[in-house]
Amino acid sequence: MNMTQLIALSGSLRANSFNQQLVEIAAEGAREQGVEVRVINLADYPMPLFSEDLEAEGVPAIVNDLKQQFAESQGILLASPEYNGSISGVLKNAIDWLSRPSAQTDIGPAFADKVAGIMATSPGGLGGIRGLVHARDVLFNLGVTVSPNQVAVPSAYQAFDEQGQLSDAETAERVKGLGAQIAQMAQKLA
């Protein structure tokens, strides 16, 4: 039996992104359940804006590389900043590329039959929760089972310490708990 794998990412390209730090904390909780977690940073996967014309010319190799990693996983840990009440454009663009069929290579579905845990943090008082509604909808439409548990961490500038950890132990446990829950759900799929 193969080891259960999760992929963890945030919808932010910013260096020292609070959402990237948040998803890394969730990944710790998943690893404590004995699963392998690949934490990726979308800044390492510069993709052009999705266009069917570009797709017809050939899917960029970087897209196929990322899609292969998604295809090999049973679950997703996703943190997204909230931009204008929704998910970030870079995250939506990545999802659009990854959800397309792979004509040039035999890569399985990137999203279908996976489980996901979603989370967000923002400097505002709602912690990015409005964007999570959209993240949930997009993932559900792609065949992902999204946990009803989600975490939104408000006041990001105060919530994280200089090492990228959450200052509040209870909040940190909630985030790690979400990672652990997704790991347990994914283990049942492996």
Buried (B, 14 or more C-beta within 10 A) or exposed (E): EEEBBBBBBBBBBEEEBBBBBBBBBBBBBBBEBEBBBBBBBBBEBEBEEBEEEBBEEEBBEBBBEBBBBBBBBBBBBBBBBBBEEBBBEBBBBBBBBBBBEBEEEEBEBBBEEBBBBBBBBBBBEBBBBBBBBBBBEBBEEBEBBBBEEBBBBBEBEEBBEEEBBBEEEEBBBBBBBBBBBBBBBBBEEE
